[in-house]
Amino acid sequence: MANCTKCGAPLREGAKFCGTCGAKVEVQRFCTECGEKLEPGEKFCTYCGTPAEGAPTPPAAPAKRTPKPKKAPAAPPKSAASAPPEEFQETDPSYFDVVSCAGGYRIKKYNGPRKGIVVIPSRIDGKEVVEIGEEAFSFCSGLTWVIFPPSVAKIGRFAFEFCESLIGAFFPDGAVELWADSFGGCSKLTVYAPAGSLIEQVADKFDLPFVPLEAFLEAPGM
């Protein structure tokens, strides 16, 4: 025989209220899936998550979003299409603030014209440029093209953030590490590097449009 959960008095079979204290009889419930005891008021099993009898069924999980197709790579700027990028003259080294790091210099800040093409020097004051620091080129909204020397091996977070006019980044070696947000906000960007390089893998991982360097240099007019 069941007992009242409030006063402990014995209950008649089928009783809905206690005859001694008048408390409403709470019918003991058990999970229909795992058999776990359900406490009064619980709408779901706290052990396996199965809805209790009479409880609303949880809403179905939303359908998975279909990934958006990658956009077609942007064409390189006309000024860059007139000759292979390695023929461009390096940007004036005095425009770059640098700090020493393992292997050479890290570019801390770019202070040159915030538009057009930037060709990062391979050396400054006799030391190799091996890294691009965090936010070094951020908000240079007029930059259209950046050409990296083979010496650069790392690009920091937000390095080119919101360079909104940047349509091309040229990596002649392709062995460069970068973050997902190194080019954050560069919605027009296309990456050019050797096929099968680290940069191609990174571009695929971060959903950046990629063009093999070989195809770019063999295009008509190159």
Backbone hydrogen bonds, N-H to C=O, Kabsch-Sander energy under -0.5 kcal/mol:
donor,donor_aa,acceptor,acceptor_aa,energy
4,C,9,A,-3.0
8,G,4,C,-1.2
11,L,2,A,-2.7
15,A,12,R,-2.0
18,C,23,A,-2.9
22,G,18,C,-1.3
25,V,16,K,-3.0
27,V,25,V,-0.7
29,R,38,L,-0.8
31,C,36,E,-2.9
35,G,31,C,-1.2
38,L,29,R,-2.8
42,E,39,E,-2.1
45,C,50,T,-2.6
49,G,45,C,-1.6
52,A,43,K,-3.0
55,A,52,A,-2.4
80,A,77,P,-0.9
81,A,77,P,-1.5
82,S,78,K,-0.6
83,A,80,A,-0.7
87,E,84,P,-2.4
88,F,85,P,-1.9
91,T,119,V,-2.7
95,Y,92,D,-2.1
96,F,93,P,-1.8
97,D,109,K,-3.0
98,V,96,F,-0.5
99,V,106,R,-2.2
101,C,104,G,-2.6
104,G,101,C,-1.9
105,Y,128,E,-3.1
106,R,99,V,-3.0
107,I,131,E,-2.5
108,K,97,D,-3.2
108,K,106,R,-0.6
109,K,97,D,-1.5
110,Y,136,A,-2.2
111,N,95,Y,-3.8
111,N,109,K,-0.5
116,G,142,G,-1.8
118,V,145,W,-2.5
120,I,118,V,-0.7
120,I,147,I,-2.2
124,I,127,K,-2.5
127,K,124,I,-1.8
129,V,122,S,-2.5
130,V,105,Y,-2.4
130,V,128,E,-0.7
131,E,105,Y,-1.5
132,I,154,K,-2.0
133,G,107,I,-2.8
133,G,131,E,-0.5
135,E,157,R,-1.1
136,A,133,G,-1.7
137,F,159,A,-2.8
139,F,161,E,-3.2
140,C,137,F,-1.6
141,S,139,F,-1.8
142,G,114,R,-1.4
143,L,140,C,-1.8
144,T,116,G,-3.0
145,W,116,G,-1.3
146,V,168,G,-2.1
147,I,118,V,-2.6
148,F,146,V,-0.5
148,F,170,F,-2.5
152,V,149,P,-1.4
153,A,130,V,-3.0
154,K,130,V,-1.3
155,I,177,E,-2.3
156,G,132,I,-3.2
158,F,181,D,-0.6
159,A,156,G,-1.4
160,F,182,S,-3.0
161,E,158,F,-1.5
162,F,184,G,-3.2
163,C,160,F,-1.6
164,E,162,F,-1.7
165,S,141,S,-0.6
166,L,163,C,-2.0
167,I,144,T,-2.3
168,G,144,T,-1.1
169,A,190,T,-1.9
170,F,146,V,-2.5
171,F,169,A,-0.6
171,F,192,Y,-3.0
176,V,174,G,-1.2
177,E,153,A,-2.9
179,W,155,I,-0.5
182,S,179,W,-1.4
184,G,181,D,-1.4
186,C,183,F,-1.8
187,S,185,G,-1.2
189,L,186,C,-1.5
190,T,167,I,-0.8
191,V,209,P,-3.0
192,Y,169,A,-2.9
193,A,211,V,-1.3
197,S,194,P,-1.7
199,I,174,G,-2.0
201,Q,197,S,-1.6
202,V,198,L,-2.4
203,A,199,I,-3.0
204,D,200,E,-2.2
205,K,201,Q,-2.2
206,F,202,V,-2.5
207,D,204,D,-0.7
208,L,203,A,-3.1
211,V,191,V,-2.7
213,L,193,A,-2.6
216,F,212,P,-1.8
217,L,213,L,-2.5
218,E,214,E,-1.6
219,A,216,F,-0.8
222,M,219,A,-2.2
